[in-house]
């Protein structure tokens, strides 16, 4: 059955991939983006599809957002956000505005147009330095260690309150880092860019022993769509990731092997790369697995898919700059 969906951040890495999947499944999609970080080229296929409508507005403009949502829809996929964890302390208001206030505006636009179902891209960063690893969704709520994580935790709280107060249903997804085609943010992107500029040396934040979990973007989309179809509760929180993890030096090895380079690694030192960086990320995924989800690619395969995309689409580096 065909439905209409609204996707915020539709020109971003995950958002544009979701848009393409929804259109391929025969749905109608209204995409919202202000193109602060999104790329129009990611929407080339969607814009050629009559079932796609692009609304170019900022989520901080509540009146414009209410008008955009007046088309109605079965659900909103709220993926728009400032995803800059590392430099959050340099512009703390950005996280508040783009992650928390923007989420409030999305909820208000939904309420004004009687749309009652939302998918929210939260983050494993809300766990901070988790005392339990693998970290379960229902563990004791942690002390926040990044402004990004704090702003996403605040967004989660608003969504849960709207579910209670206004009869919404929510699927909240606590992502690990997502990799794959259209990836334009994170350490694989940075390492590739540095190695292209100088294959003889590679500066690395921290000591390279940070343990991270990653997820391929199409596996992420599979999980989101499955959960939105089968989630049983008013507020559903899902960790998303693979079962294992890698060290940063593991991913460097895969990237260097793929590029055929042997740089000298220059470690900055310390057990983390920046303020708020969690040196060990591994989440328990029993809730999404109980719905029948299993990722198709492991971390190494996701990294190699990402490198293949970046090699074939080096325009993304200039676009990000």
N, C-alpha and C positions, 0 to 999 in steps of 0.2 A: 504494500500500500504506500502511495506517495504522500509525503507530508512537507510542510514548510518549516525550515529551521533558520535561526539567526545565529551567525558566528561573528563574535567580536575578535579583533586581531586577525581578520581573514587573510591579510597579505603577509602574515608572518610565516615562520618555518612550519610550526605545527598547524596553525590555522588554515593556511592554504592547502596543506595536505588533507586536512579534514574536509574542506570545501570540495576538493576534487573527488574524494570518496563519496560524499553525500550525493553529489551530482551524478556520479557513476551509478549509484544505487537508485537513481530515478527521482530524487527529491528536489524540491525547490529550495533555494538558499538565498537569504539576504545577508550579505557580508558587510561588516562595519569596520573601517580602519581609517586612521588619520595619516598613515604612511610616515610616521616618525621613525620607525625602524623597518616596517614592512616593505616589500618589494613588488612593484607592479608586474614585473616579469613572472612572478610566482602565480599570478592570476590570469595569465594569457589564455589558458585553456578555459577557465571559468567564464571569462568575459566573452568568449565566443559561444557560450551556451545560453540559450534564451531562458533557462530556468534559474539563472543567476542574476541577482541585482546587487550592485555595489553602492553603498552609501558612505561617502567620504566625509566623516565628521569626527570630532574629538569627543571621547566619552565624558569629559568634564562639562560638556554642554548638555545639561539635562533636558532642556526643552527640545533640542534637536534630536536627542536620543529617544525621547518619548515618541516623537513623530516617526522616527525610523522604525520603531517597534510596532507602530500602528498597523503594519501589514499583518501582524499576528504570527502565530507559529506554534508548533507542538512543544518546542523547547528552545532555550538559548544555550549555546556553547560559548562560555565567557573565557576566552583565551588571551585577550589583550592585557598586556602588563609591561611594566619595566622589569626586565629580567637581569638587570645589572647588579649582581650580588657583590662583586668585588669592590666597586667604588661607591657603595651606598653611603658611607660616612662622609663622602665629599658633597653629596646632595641629598640629605635625608628627606627633604620635602617631596622629592620626586617619587619615592616609594609610597609615601602617604597619599599623594594625589593620584598617581597612576594605578596603584594597586588597591588601595582601600577606598578612597572616595569614588573612584571610577566603578568599583564593585557596588558600592551603595547606589550610584546612579543607574547601573544596570538593573538592580533589584527594583528600584522605583519605576523605571521605564516598563519593566515586566508587570508590576502591580497596576500601573495605569492602563495597561492593555490586556490585562487578565491572562497573562502567560504564566504558568505555574510551575514549570520544570526547568532546572538549570544544571549544567555541567560546569564545574569550576576547576581551572588549572591551578592547583596549589603546588606545594613543593615539599620535598623531604627536608628542606632547610628549616621547616617549623620545628623539627626535632632537636635543633641545636646540636650540642655534644651529647647525643643520646646515651643514657646510662645502660640501656639494654640493646644489644646487637645480636641477631637481627631485630629491628625495631618494629613492634606491633602497632597497629592503628589505635588500639585502646590503651596504650601505655600511659603512665602519668604524664600530664602535659609538661613539657620541659621549659627551662629558662631560655629565652630567645637570645641568640648570639649574633644575628644580623638584622639590619633594618629591613631587608628584603623579606626575610622569614617572618619578622614581626608584622609587616604589612599584610602578608598573605594569611597569617594566623588571624588577624583582625577581619580580613575578608571572610574567612571561614566562619568566624563568630557571627558576623552580620547575616550570612546566608542561613545559618542554623536558626537564628532568631526570626527571620522571615518565614522559614518553614513552620515554625511554631506559631507565629503571630498571624500569618496570612495564608496558611494552607499550601505552601510551596512544597515541592519535592526536589532534593538536591543529590547530585553525585559529586563529591569532592575528591579530586585526584591528587595525591601527593607524589609528584614525579621525582625520580632521579633525573640526571641529565639525559636528554634525548638526543640521539644521533641519527644521521641519515641524510637523504637528499634534501636540499634546501637549508641545511644546517649552516648558520652564520654567526654562532656565538659560543664560545667556550674553548677549552684547552686544545682540542684537536684542530680547530680552526686556527688558533694562535700558533701552535707548533708548525702547522703546514706553512703558514705565512712566513714565519721566521726562517724556516729551512729553505724556502724558495729564495729568500733574500740573501741568506748566507748558509750554505749547506755544511760549512766546516765547524759551526758552533751552535749550541742551542741553550739559551738561558732558561732555567727551570725554577719556578717559584717553590719554596719549601725544600725538602730533602728528597723529593721524588718517591717517597715511600707512602704517600697518602693513598689510602685504599678507597676506590670509588666503584660505584655500580652505574651502569649505563643501560639504555634501552633504545632499540631501533624504532624509528618513528612509525612505521606501518604496524608494528606490534603494539605501540602505544594507541594508535587509532582503533585497532581491533578491540583493545580493552575498554576504551571509552564508549564505543558503540554498544558493545555487549552489556556493559554495566547500565547504560541508559535504558536498555531494553528490559533488563532482568532485575535491576536493583529493587529489593523488597521493602526498604524502610523509608521513612520520611527524610532522614539525613543519613546518607551513605558515604563513608570515608574509605577510600581504596588507596593502598600503597601500590605503586607501579614500578616495576624494575625486573631485572633478571635475578636468578637465584645466587649467582656468584658475584665476584668483584675482581678488579685488577688493581695493581699499583700503577701510579702515574708512569713509572719507568717501563712497565709492560707496554702501555699504549705507545710510548715513545719508540720502543723497539719495533712494534708492528708498523708504525708510520715510517720509520727510517728504512726498514726492510722493503716496504712497498715503493719508496722513493729512490732506493738504491744509494743512500747516503750514510756516512758514518761520522756524525758530528761529535765534537767534544762537548759533553754535558757540563754546564756551569750552574751548580745548585746555589740558590740564595741562602739555603739553610733553614733550620727550624722544622717543626712537625706539621706546619700548615702554610698555605700560600698567601693568606691575607686575613685580616680581621673578620671573624665569622666563618672562615673556612673550616669545615668539619673534616678531620683527617681520616675518619672511617665512616663510610656511608654504606649501610646494607639494611634493607627493609624487609620485614616479613610480608608475604603477599598472599596469605591464606584466603582472604576475603574475595579477591578477584579470581583466584584459582578455583574457589568453590563454585563459581559461575561457569567454569569450563574453559577459562582462558589459560593459554600457555604461549610464551613468546617463541617465535620461529627462529630467530637469530640470537647467537650469544654475543658477548661484548666484542670480541675480536672481529667477528663478522660485521657487526655494526660499525666499528671503526674503519674497516676496509671499505665498506659501502660509502662511508662519508668521504674518505680520501679519493675514491673514484669519482664521486660527484664534484668535489672541489677541483680536481685536475681537469675535469671537462667543463667547468663553469667558473673560471677564475675571475669573471666579471663581478662575482659577489664580493671580492675583496675591495675593489674600487667603490662598489656601491655602499659597503659598510663604512669606508673611510669618508 
